[in-house]
Amino acid sequence: MSSLAQWRNPGAQAISTPNLQLRCPRCRFGLGPLRNERETVRVQCPMCLLEIPCRDGIWRAIPSGREAYFERFMMEYQIVRAKEGRGSRSDAYYLELPYRDVTGKNDLQWRIRARTYRYIERRVLPLLERHQPGALGVLDAGAGNGWLSYRLSLRGHRPVALDLLTNELDGLGAAAHYENVLKYLFPRFQGEIDHLPFADSQFHCIIYNASFHYSEDYARTLSEAMRCVRNRGLIIIADTPWYSNERSGRLMVSERRALFTKKFGFPSDGISSEEFLTDLRLRGLEDRCGVRWQVHSPWYGFRWALRPVIAKVRRRREPSRFRVYVAEVRK
């Protein structure tokens, strides 16, 4: 009998990601392979007795104390996203992402996401696909509504989606819109990027899709990713704001909090997120974690490229820029 204590329901199909090994996010005890999420009710750690229930197809892998820690952040984040018009009741909205926002409410941001994804799909993923036969195991860290996991599934890979939010418009619950298109819906975990509920060396690739800047400690987050990625696997950071210097990034954070306070009634600072990257911060991660970044610069169009020039002429703070950072993990 394995160390994994699982309660099961009969009559379900196989999961999309076989042999995914779990680890207790609280005491770090190995929990063995994931069973079918449609057939398993919950997993319990035999060491610390933490229960990881599966509700509505989502594994809830956050210990109760940590869930309370994130409560204000999650509440405020969902308020902001709802007022920005995120999500839809229509399947078409999710199935078109990131290439088209059928609501028209966040067109510019989705155009950026689409160009970033195209770049990763054409220039980064092939680095692994050429040398790895069959499907890649990919952790979509900060998956949101799961659009990236959906696209990776269509490409023939085996993604796992992880996020703090589970709501049906903008969180992991929204991935139900992909069920009628995919043969198997990818596993979904509510969990922390600093305490991943997965055993060592589980993934060929971990992608932080517009999510790395929510980390409260970049080195800790990166070290946890390195633990979970396989030898010669990739860690990809995409669509996290980059600034040429620390001052510009801190000005952005200050401006953003003032704007949110005026618009929503709170600064949206429920956790101490790092918020942005600079070259100095990236070099610090190289030194502390023993990685080397390959920096890729997708083309977002002339108007986007001219933003820094226009800001300088108008004597404004430099705008954020997006790059794709890729590190190969050697073990």
Kinemage of the C-alpha trace (Angstrom):
@kinemage 1
@onewidth
@group {chain A} dominant
@subgroup {mainchain}
@vectorlist {calphas} color= white
{ca met a 1} P 0.000 0.000 0.000
{ca ser a 2} L 1.385 3.430 -0.904
{ca ser a 3} L 1.954 6.213 1.612
{ca leu a 4} L -0.849 8.156 -0.034
{ca ala a 5} L -4.164 7.935 1.775
{ca gln a 6} L -6.978 8.483 -0.742
{ca trp a 7} L -10.749 8.140 -0.595
{ca arg a 8} L -12.296 7.134 -3.879
{ca asn a 9} L -15.563 7.082 -5.780
{ca pro a 10} L -16.198 4.455 -8.472
{ca gly a 11} L -16.782 4.825 -12.190
{ca ala a 12} L -14.499 7.544 -13.529
{ca gln a 13} L -12.179 7.866 -16.517
{ca ala a 14} L -8.394 8.174 -16.357
{ca ile a 15} L -6.795 11.515 -15.575
{ca ser a 16} L -4.921 13.486 -18.231
{ca thr a 17} L -1.603 13.521 -16.353
{ca pro a 18} L -0.680 10.004 -15.204
{ca asn a 19} L 2.113 9.409 -12.694
{ca leu a 20} L 1.949 12.907 -11.215
{ca gln a 21} L 3.599 12.537 -7.818
{ca leu a 22} L 2.365 14.642 -4.912
{ca arg a 23} L 4.074 16.067 -1.833
{ca cys a 24} L 2.427 17.467 1.266
{ca pro a 25} L 2.666 21.281 1.076
{ca arg a 26} L 2.793 21.514 4.869
{ca cys a 27} L 5.218 18.820 6.101
{ca arg a 28} L 6.793 17.914 2.702
{ca phe a 29} L 6.070 14.197 3.046
{ca gly a 30} L 5.887 12.309 -0.239
{ca leu a 31} L 2.280 11.330 -1.006
{ca gly a 32} L 2.766 9.107 -4.021
{ca pro a 33} L 0.922 9.287 -7.354
{ca leu a 34} L -2.233 11.259 -7.981
{ca arg a 35} L -5.276 9.106 -8.539
{ca asn a 36} L -8.162 10.049 -10.770
{ca glu a 37} L -9.524 13.420 -9.663
{ca arg a 38} L -13.009 12.454 -10.799
{ca glu a 39} L -12.873 9.339 -8.688
{ca thr a 40} L -10.857 10.513 -5.668
{ca val a 41} L -12.615 12.511 -2.991
{ca arg a 42} L -9.565 13.634 -1.023
{ca val a 43} L -5.937 12.891 -0.226
{ca gln a 44} L -4.609 12.832 3.330
{ca cys a 45} L -1.004 13.079 4.448
{ca pro a 46} L -0.273 10.199 6.857
{ca met a 47} L 2.392 12.260 8.648
{ca cys a 48} L 0.719 15.602 9.482
{ca leu a 49} L -2.859 14.529 8.579
{ca leu a 50} L -3.342 17.458 6.212
{ca glu a 51} L -6.301 16.763 3.949
{ca ile a 52} L -6.248 17.840 0.316
{ca pro a 53} L -9.866 17.566 -0.809
{ca cys a 54} L -10.969 17.556 -4.424
{ca arg a 55} L -14.006 19.815 -4.770
{ca asp a 56} L -15.568 20.635 -8.126
{ca gly a 57} L -12.601 18.958 -9.814
{ca ile a 58} L -10.032 21.220 -8.083
{ca trp a 59} L -7.524 19.926 -5.530
{ca arg a 60} L -7.465 22.301 -2.549
{ca ala a 61} L -3.803 22.100 -1.557
{ca ile a 62} L -3.529 25.091 0.773
{ca pro a 63} L -3.341 24.431 4.538
{ca ser a 64} L -6.053 26.298 6.449
{ca gly a 65} L -3.653 28.748 8.082
{ca arg a 66} L -2.142 29.729 4.753
{ca glu a 67} L -5.592 30.144 3.212
{ca ala a 68} L -6.355 32.720 5.899
{ca tyr a 69} L -3.065 34.472 5.103
{ca phe a 70} L -4.138 34.980 1.477
{ca glu a 71} L -7.778 35.803 2.241
{ca arg a 72} L -7.581 39.596 1.851
{ca phe a 73} L -5.394 39.375 -1.243
{ca met a 74} L -7.786 36.952 -2.938
{ca met a 75} L -10.870 38.969 -2.014
{ca glu a 76} L -9.449 42.263 -3.293
{ca tyr a 77} L -7.969 40.664 -6.410
{ca gln a 78} L -11.329 39.201 -7.360
{ca ile a 79} L -13.085 42.542 -6.825
{ca val a 80} L -10.604 44.290 -9.126
{ca arg a 81} L -10.799 41.616 -11.804
{ca ala a 82} L -14.591 41.590 -11.764
{ca lys a 83} L -14.756 45.378 -12.180
{ca glu a 84} L -12.275 45.134 -15.050
{ca gly a 85} L -14.752 42.846 -16.804
{ca arg a 86} L -12.777 39.621 -16.617
{ca gly a 87} L -14.511 36.407 -17.533
{ca ser a 88} L -17.773 35.453 -19.182
{ca arg a 89} L -20.559 32.905 -18.997
{ca ser a 90} L -19.854 31.986 -22.612
{ca asp a 91} L -17.620 29.096 -23.682
{ca ala a 92} L -16.507 31.188 -26.665
{ca tyr a 93} L -14.771 33.726 -24.427
{ca tyr a 94} L -12.394 31.126 -22.973
{ca leu a 95} L -11.934 29.091 -26.146
{ca glu a 96} L -10.742 32.168 -28.058
{ca leu a 97} L -8.126 33.222 -25.488
{ca pro a 98} L -5.498 34.547 -25.734
{ca tyr a 99} L -6.014 35.483 -29.371
{ca arg a 100} L -9.292 37.353 -28.985
{ca asp a 101} L -11.258 38.882 -26.145
{ca val a 102} L -14.820 38.423 -27.360
{ca thr a 103} L -16.077 40.872 -24.712
{ca gly a 104} L -13.763 43.616 -26.022
{ca lys a 105} L -13.098 44.785 -22.465
{ca asn a 106} L -9.375 43.982 -22.197
{ca asp a 107} L -8.247 43.851 -25.824
{ca leu a 108} L -4.796 45.399 -25.368
{ca gln a 109} L -3.759 43.068 -22.587
{ca trp a 110} L -4.914 39.992 -24.470
{ca arg a 111} L -3.026 41.113 -27.573
{ca ile a 112} L 0.113 41.209 -25.436
{ca arg a 113} L -0.640 37.777 -23.979
{ca ala a 114} L -1.245 36.363 -27.473
{ca arg a 115} L 2.058 37.624 -28.842
{ca thr a 116} L 3.924 36.321 -25.818
{ca tyr a 117} L 2.317 32.906 -26.160
{ca arg a 118} L 3.038 32.736 -29.900
{ca tyr a 119} L 6.669 33.505 -29.154
{ca ile a 120} L 6.903 30.802 -26.472
{ca glu a 121} L 5.104 28.321 -28.720
{ca arg a 122} L 7.401 28.965 -31.689
{ca arg a 123} L 10.733 29.828 -30.099
{ca val a 124} L 10.920 28.330 -26.590
{ca leu a 125} L 8.865 25.137 -26.323
{ca pro a 126} L 10.611 23.590 -29.366
{ca leu a 127} L 13.847 23.651 -27.337
{ca leu a 128} L 12.298 20.893 -25.225
{ca glu a 129} L 10.079 19.260 -27.808
{ca arg a 130} L 12.989 18.409 -30.108
{ca his a 131} L 14.702 16.364 -27.398
{ca gln a 132} L 11.745 15.013 -25.424
{ca pro a 133} L 9.676 12.291 -27.081
{ca gly a 134} L 5.964 12.509 -26.431
{ca ala a 135} L 4.041 14.966 -24.323
{ca leu a 136} L 5.713 17.409 -21.969
{ca gly a 137} L 4.647 17.670 -18.347
{ca val a 138} L 4.146 21.422 -17.798
{ca leu a 139} L 3.190 23.279 -14.631
{ca asp a 140} L 1.152 26.390 -15.413
{ca ala a 141} L 1.995 28.355 -12.259
{ca gly a 142} L -0.525 31.135 -11.780
{ca ala a 143} L -2.912 29.660 -14.306
{ca gly a 144} L -5.919 31.908 -13.739
{ca asn a 145} L -8.778 30.653 -15.910
{ca gly a 146} L -6.508 28.025 -17.447
{ca trp a 147} L -6.222 29.364 -21.002
{ca leu a 148} L -2.500 28.512 -21.206
{ca ser a 149} L -3.100 24.965 -19.971
{ca tyr a 150} L -5.855 24.670 -22.563
{ca arg a 151} L -3.519 25.752 -25.363
{ca leu a 152} L -0.783 23.404 -24.159
{ca ser a 153} L -3.293 20.541 -24.086
{ca leu a 154} L -4.250 21.259 -27.693
{ca arg a 155} L -0.543 21.131 -28.530
{ca gly a 156} L -0.420 17.589 -27.138
{ca his a 157} L 1.209 18.268 -23.778
{ca arg a 158} L 0.155 17.381 -20.225
{ca pro a 159} L -0.290 20.596 -18.246
{ca val a 160} L -1.182 20.989 -14.595
{ca ala a 161} L -2.843 24.289 -13.634
{ca leu a 162} L -2.098 25.901 -10.263
{ca asp a 163} L -3.560 29.100 -8.847
{ca leu a 164} L -4.892 30.606 -5.630
{ca leu a 165} L -8.252 31.529 -7.159
{ca thr a 166} L -10.929 28.950 -7.859
{ca asn a 167} L -13.907 31.069 -8.960
{ca glu a 168} L -15.828 30.236 -12.123
{ca leu a 169} L -15.164 33.471 -14.038
{ca asp a 170} L -11.470 34.203 -13.602
{ca gly a 171} L -10.095 31.339 -11.517
{ca leu a 172} L -9.558 27.625 -11.904
{ca gly a 173} L -13.297 26.964 -11.941
{ca ala a 174} L -13.504 28.679 -15.341
{ca ala a 175} L -11.535 25.803 -16.872
{ca ala a 176} L -14.804 23.849 -16.969
{ca his a 177} L -15.420 25.670 -20.274
{ca tyr a 178} L -12.680 23.532 -21.855
{ca glu a 179} L -14.183 20.183 -20.844
{ca asn a 180} L -16.262 19.740 -24.006
{ca val a 181} L -13.247 20.416 -26.238
{ca leu a 182} L -10.494 18.440 -24.522
{ca lys a 183} L -10.500 14.682 -24.196
{ca tyr a 184} L -9.322 15.043 -20.610
{ca leu a 185} L -9.384 18.246 -18.615
{ca phe a 186} L -5.999 19.045 -17.097
{ca pro a 187} L -5.600 18.634 -13.302
{ca arg a 188} L -6.183 21.813 -11.313
{ca phe a 189} L -4.652 22.653 -7.944
{ca gln a 190} L -5.359 25.522 -5.612
{ca gly a 191} L -1.927 26.086 -4.155
{ca glu a 192} L 0.988 28.417 -3.442
{ca ile a 193} L 3.889 28.952 -5.795
{ca asp a 194} L 6.251 28.820 -2.786
{ca his a 195} L 4.846 25.532 -1.439
{ca leu a 196} L 4.051 23.437 -4.476
{ca pro a 197} L 2.129 20.221 -3.703
{ca phe a 198} L 4.304 18.182 -6.072
{ca ala a 199} L 7.235 15.847 -5.548
{ca asp a 200} L 10.721 16.617 -6.885
{ca ser a 201} L 11.494 16.531 -10.617
{ca gln a 202} L 7.900 16.290 -11.827
{ca phe a 203} L 7.834 18.633 -14.800
{ca his a 204} L 9.714 19.197 -18.015
{ca cys a 205} L 8.774 22.857 -17.844
{ca ile a 206} L 7.292 25.360 -15.405
{ca ile a 207} L 5.740 28.519 -16.846
{ca tyr a 208} L 4.924 31.640 -14.832
{ca asn a 209} L 2.371 33.251 -17.112
{ca ala a 210} L 1.902 36.868 -15.926
{ca ser a 211} L 2.271 35.573 -12.372
{ca phe a 212} L 5.908 35.611 -11.209
{ca his a 213} L 5.639 39.200 -9.929
{ca tyr a 214} L 3.071 38.082 -7.325
{ca ser a 215} L 5.874 36.225 -5.550
{ca glu a 216} L 6.800 37.587 -2.140
{ca asp a 217} L 10.361 36.259 -2.464
{ca tyr a 218} L 11.690 35.617 -5.965
{ca ala a 219} L 14.559 33.417 -4.794
{ca arg a 220} L 12.262 31.218 -2.720
{ca thr a 221} L 9.756 30.902 -5.572
{ca leu a 222} L 12.468 30.074 -8.091
{ca ser a 223} L 14.089 27.523 -5.776
{ca glu a 224} L 10.749 25.743 -5.380
{ca ala a 225} L 10.325 25.644 -9.159
{ca met a 226} L 13.836 24.227 -9.553
{ca arg a 227} L 12.965 21.474 -7.093
{ca cys a 228} L 9.925 20.444 -9.141
{ca val a 229} L 11.447 20.635 -12.628
{ca arg a 230} L 13.414 17.754 -14.149
{ca asn a 231} L 17.080 17.800 -15.057
{ca arg a 232} L 17.566 20.005 -18.118
{ca gly a 233} L 13.975 21.175 -17.836
{ca leu a 234} L 13.003 24.811 -18.358
{ca ile a 235} L 11.649 27.560 -16.142
{ca ile a 236} L 9.910 30.291 -18.126
{ca ile a 237} L 8.878 33.709 -16.812
{ca ala a 238} L 6.542 35.612 -19.121
{ca asp a 239} L 4.632 38.898 -18.942
{ca thr a 240} L 6.102 40.098 -15.663
{ca pro a 241} L 6.808 43.867 -15.769
{ca trp a 242} L 10.465 44.806 -16.299
{ca tyr a 243} L 12.048 48.215 -15.597
{ca ser a 244} L 15.554 49.452 -16.252
{ca asn a 245} L 15.987 50.513 -12.620
{ca glu a 246} L 14.498 49.989 -9.178
{ca arg a 247} L 13.204 53.550 -8.881
{ca ser a 248} L 10.916 53.213 -11.898
{ca gly a 249} L 9.463 49.979 -10.584
{ca arg a 250} L 8.796 51.448 -7.164
{ca leu a 251} L 7.150 54.490 -8.716
{ca met a 252} L 4.869 52.144 -10.670
{ca val a 253} L 3.876 50.342 -7.478
{ca ser a 254} L 3.168 53.622 -5.691
{ca glu a 255} L 1.092 54.949 -8.598
{ca arg a 256} L -0.811 51.702 -8.916
{ca arg a 257} L -1.725 51.622 -5.242
{ca ala a 258} L -2.894 55.225 -5.310
{ca leu a 259} L -5.018 54.525 -8.400
{ca phe a 260} L -6.546 51.400 -6.861
{ca thr a 261} L -7.347 53.245 -3.636
{ca lys a 262} L -9.160 55.943 -5.610
{ca lys a 263} L -10.930 53.503 -7.931
{ca phe a 264} L -11.692 50.535 -5.684
{ca gly a 265} L -11.280 51.822 -2.145
{ca phe a 266} L -8.170 49.788 -1.300
{ca pro a 267} L -4.527 49.734 -2.505
{ca ser a 268} L -4.580 45.975 -3.268
{ca asp a 269} L -1.528 45.205 -1.151
{ca gly a 270} L -2.820 42.171 0.721
{ca ile a 271} L 0.516 40.405 0.255
{ca ser a 272} L 4.019 41.817 -0.120
{ca ser a 273} L 4.501 40.952 -3.785
{ca glu a 274} L 7.802 41.729 -5.503
{ca glu a 275} L 5.753 43.375 -8.311
{ca phe a 276} L 8.431 43.765 -11.030
{ca leu a 277} L 11.808 42.709 -12.378
{ca thr a 278} L 15.011 44.606 -13.133
{ca asp a 279} L 18.310 43.374 -14.547
{ca leu a 280} L 19.819 43.727 -11.081
{ca arg a 281} L 17.121 41.520 -9.561
{ca leu a 282} L 17.597 38.945 -12.314
{ca arg a 283} L 21.362 38.848 -11.740
{ca gly a 284} L 20.704 38.390 -8.035
{ca leu a 285} L 18.558 35.346 -8.817
{ca glu a 286} L 21.334 33.950 -10.995
{ca asp a 287} L 23.816 34.272 -8.138
{ca arg a 288} L 21.525 32.910 -5.412
{ca cys a 289} L 19.892 30.074 -7.359
{ca gly a 290} L 22.649 29.090 -9.783
{ca val a 291} L 20.701 29.680 -12.990
{ca arg a 292} L 21.482 31.652 -16.138
{ca trp a 293} L 18.728 33.519 -17.921
{ca gln a 294} L 18.221 33.569 -21.632
{ca val a 295} L 16.387 36.815 -22.369
{ca his a 296} L 13.913 36.872 -25.249
{ca ser a 297} L 12.175 39.990 -26.555
{ca pro a 298} L 8.930 39.302 -28.427
{ca trp a 299} L 7.765 41.987 -30.836
{ca tyr a 300} L 4.628 43.726 -29.604
{ca gly a 301} L 4.352 46.282 -32.391
{ca phe a 302} L 5.654 49.786 -33.125
{ca arg a 303} L 3.322 51.584 -30.739
{ca trp a 304} L 4.460 49.394 -27.864
{ca ala a 305} L 8.129 49.823 -28.821
{ca leu a 306} L 7.763 53.610 -28.871
{ca arg a 307} L 6.290 53.836 -25.369
{ca pro a 308} L 9.668 54.379 -23.605
{ca val a 309} L 10.626 57.107 -26.090
{ca ile a 310} L 7.318 58.915 -25.706
{ca ala a 311} L 7.516 58.696 -21.913
{ca lys a 312} L 11.010 60.190 -21.959
{ca val a 313} L 9.950 63.070 -24.208
{ca arg a 314} L 7.010 63.787 -21.922
{ca arg a 315} L 9.211 63.416 -18.828
{ca arg a 316} L 7.123 60.634 -17.416
{ca arg a 317} L 8.104 57.492 -15.595
{ca glu a 318} L 9.373 54.794 -17.919
{ca pro a 319} L 6.621 52.304 -18.828
{ca ser a 320} L 6.886 48.619 -18.058
{ca arg a 321} L 8.286 46.301 -20.697
{ca phe a 322} L 7.756 42.595 -21.134
{ca arg a 323} L 10.344 39.976 -21.939
{ca val a 324} L 10.489 36.206 -21.742
{ca tyr a 325} L 13.108 34.769 -19.401
{ca val a 326} L 14.163 31.153 -19.796
{ca ala a 327} L 16.456 29.149 -17.512
{ca glu a 328} L 17.571 25.554 -18.014
{ca val a 329} L 17.836 23.627 -14.763
{ca arg a 330} L 20.831 21.344 -14.325
{ca lys a 331} L 20.717 18.728 -11.547
